[in-house]
Amino acid sequence: MPTTKASIMNHLNRNFARLKPVGIREFDAQASAVPGIVKLTLGEPDFNVPDAMKEAAIDSINNNDSHYAPAVGTSALRTAIADFLQDRYQLGYDPNGEIAVTIGATEGIYAALSALINPGDEVLVATPTFPLYMAVTTMLGGQPVEINTSDHGFVLTPAQLKETIAAHPHAKALILNYPSNPTGVTYSAQQVEELAAAVKDTNLVVIADEIYSELVYDGQHTSIA
């Protein structure tokens, strides 16, 4: 019988050791220790939950609407999402077969990558970017391929993308995040069209994290969809 207790580290997913610390979290922790500081670190809105949302939540509780919903979300919510996408971006999606509700973008990204990645698969990621993409890809046994955009104003250019695709012809997916977290950079309609053209004849699955689309104040957000 063993005489010593094995370290818990021996039981962890081996990909855990490949993860890197999230710099923005460390920076935020240091900034938070300064009294009265105005933090421009994490993307957390400083306003409270809108009253209409509070009332809707209270109504659901009072009406005992608290049981398991369909795995993809309620029909009413999926229909509302489809209507929003049609009205705002002229994108037509079938709420009964093309829309799934997740608990925030994080779950959606994890679910999408889990469905795509096999061990060793490459995922193209324009950096600097939200660290979740790299972490999830790594934990799933995939290999993140960074496309450093620092020399191009933090904008992924079609030339960069084509060059990376040529160097990694078997990559499974491309993750685009715009408006960007953390740089704030976004893309014009023309830039989005050029990126779409660069991947049109490939087998890449494009995962577009456009969670900040409603924070575009100069011009209009264009979805790559």
ChimeraX attribute file (.defattr): number of C-alpha atoms within 10 A of each C-alpha:
attribute: neighborCount
match mode: 1-to-1
recipient: residues
	/A:1	3
	/A:2	5
	/A:3	5
	/A:4	6
	/A:5	6
	/A:6	9
	/A:7	8
	/A:8	7
	/A:9	10
	/A:10	8
	/A:11	8
	/A:12	10
	/A:13	12
	/A:14	12
	/A:15	14
	/A:16	14
	/A:17	11
	/A:18	12
	/A:19	14
	/A:20	11
	/A:21	10
	/A:22	12
	/A:23	10
	/A:24	14
	/A:25	12
	/A:26	10
	/A:27	12
	/A:28	14
	/A:29	12
	/A:30	10
	/A:31	16
	/A:32	13
	/A:33	9
	/A:34	10
	/A:35	7
	/A:36	8
	/A:37	9
	/A:38	9
	/A:39	12
	/A:40	9
	/A:41	14
	/A:42	12
	/A:43	10
	/A:44	8
	/A:45	7
	/A:46	6
	/A:47	6
	/A:48	6
	/A:49	9
	/A:50	8
	/A:51	9
	/A:52	9
	/A:53	10
	/A:54	10
	/A:55	11
	/A:56	11
	/A:57	13
	/A:58	13
	/A:59	12
	/A:60	11
	/A:61	11
	/A:62	10
	/A:63	9
	/A:64	9
	/A:65	12
	/A:66	9
	/A:67	6
	/A:68	8
	/A:69	10
	/A:70	10
	/A:71	9
	/A:72	16
	/A:73	17
	/A:74	15
	/A:75	15
	/A:76	10
	/A:77	15
	/A:78	21
	/A:79	17
	/A:80	12
	/A:81	18
	/A:82	20
	/A:83	18
	/A:84	14
	/A:85	15
	/A:86	13
	/A:87	11
	/A:88	12
	/A:89	14
	/A:90	12
	/A:91	13
	/A:92	14
	/A:93	16
	/A:94	12
	/A:95	20
	/A:96	13
	/A:97	9
	/A:98	11
	/A:99	17
	/A:100	17
	/A:101	16
	/A:102	14
	/A:103	8
	/A:104	9
	/A:105	13
	/A:106	14
	/A:107	12
	/A:108	16
	/A:109	20
	/A:110	17
	/A:111	13
	/A:112	13
	/A:113	21
	/A:114	16
	/A:115	9
	/A:116	15
	/A:117	20
	/A:118	15
	/A:119	12
	/A:120	14
	/A:121	18
	/A:122	22
	/A:123	27
	/A:124	24
	/A:125	22
	/A:126	24
	/A:127	23
	/A:128	17
	/A:129	21
	/A:130	18
	/A:131	16
	/A:132	13
	/A:133	20
	/A:134	22
	/A:135	22
	/A:136	19
	/A:137	26
	/A:138	24
	/A:139	18
	/A:140	20
	/A:141	21
	/A:142	23
	/A:143	20
	/A:144	22
	/A:145	18
	/A:146	15
	/A:147	17
	/A:148	16
	/A:149	16
	/A:150	12
	/A:151	8
	/A:152	10
	/A:153	10
	/A:154	18
	/A:155	21
	/A:156	23
	/A:157	19
	/A:158	18
	/A:159	12
	/A:160	18
	/A:161	19
	/A:162	14
	/A:163	12
	/A:164	16
	/A:165	18
	/A:166	11
	/A:167	10
	/A:168	14
	/A:169	12
	/A:170	14
	/A:171	23
	/A:172	20
	/A:173	20
	/A:174	21
	/A:175	20
	/A:176	21
	/A:177	24
	/A:178	24
	/A:179	20
	/A:180	23
	/A:181	20
	/A:182	17
	/A:183	15
	/A:184	13
	/A:185	14
	/A:186	22
	/A:187	19
	/A:188	13
	/A:189	14
	/A:190	10
	/A:191	17
	/A:192	20
	/A:193	16
	/A:194	16
	/A:195	20
	/A:196	15
	/A:197	12
	/A:198	17
	/A:199	17
	/A:200	10
	/A:201	8
	/A:202	13
	/A:203	12
	/A:204	18
	/A:205	15
	/A:206	17
	/A:207	17
	/A:208	15
	/A:209	20
	/A:210	19
	/A:211	14
	/A:212	16
	/A:213	17
	/A:214	11
	/A:215	11
	/A:216	15
	/A:217	8
	/A:218	6
	/A:219	8
	/A:220	15
	/A:221	22
	/A:222	20
	/A:223	19
	/A:224	17
	/A:225	12
